[in-house]
Amino acid sequence: MQLGMPTLIEFKTIEQNVDLCKELGLDFIELNMNLPICLSENLSHQEIRHIKNEYGIEFTVHLPEEIDLSSFHPSIRRGHLQRCKETIEWASRAGIQTLNMHLNNGIYFTLPHERMWINEQYESEFNKLLFESYSQLYQLANSLNVVLSIENTCNFHVPFIRRALEMLAKFENFYLTWDVGHDAKVNFKEGVVFREFTDRIKHIHLHDCNDKSDHQPLYSGNVPINDRLLFAENHGLSVVIEVKTSTSLRESVEQIKNNYNFNGRQ
């Protein structure tokens, strides 16, 4: 198991993130491609390789959250698909293996008594476009030895999303990120999917969740942190401690040291 941190919005440089990663004794940083400092145009693959060699820190990537590979607008879909391909190729050159991504729900209409998702109403077309996009991405990722890992965003329990995942699972290099805080936020309804695809889980986003919000410091909410760490340790997974400030990150790392023994036992 490797423990890492997200790129923090309070920092304006990659170097500040690297310094904190080293200070806390963590193994890697997840580069958030929503942040300008992480864009491939602003951060060369040579610089990433230099940091890896100089500091012994690894990296993963979080693709932009607005990516929509099933958009019904051809130009938007092509643009998002192209950005994914560019990032996969950049990550490969940088020696980064894991790319985390969301599966976009699309847009919903608010009806008097419910929400109606457009992608569910047009599910056949949604699945067709999604399959076509991932066919291209999985082929490229496989050729470059890169892992694409789809994260639950409180949506894996939604019926049409779950059916889409079952369709994508036909690809040999279909992998998942288990965001345990998101799972807790929907009363652990997403756990069913992860139990079904246990052998496809490659990555974990670890944060706590209380009655108000997720992305809370570890051991402060209702997520069974030790259980999730044990799962990650037993399966050799990478784990991002996905709290979003340096203060909560320091607190969470300290709590892990105080509450979890890294020998397969709690």
Secondary structure as UniProt FT lines:
FT   STRAND          2..6
FT   TURN            9..10
FT   HELIX           14..24
FT   STRAND          28..32
FT   TURN            33..34
FT   HELIX           36..38
FT   TURN            40..42
FT   HELIX           45..55
FT   STRAND          58..62
FT   TURN            65..66
FT   TURN            69..70
FT   HELIX           74..94
FT   STRAND          98..102
FT   STRAND          108..110
FT   STRAND          115..117
FT   HELIX           118..121
FT   HELIX           123..143
FT   TURN            144..145
FT   STRAND          147..151
FT   TURN            156..157
FT   HELIX           159..168
FT   TURN            169..170
FT   TURN            172..173
FT   STRAND          175..179
FT   HELIX           180..185
FT   TURN            186..190
FT   HELIX           191..196
FT   HELIX           198..200
FT   STRAND          201..206
FT   TURN            218..219
FT   HELIX           225..235
FT   STRAND          238..241
FT   HELIX           246..259
FT   TURN            262..264
//
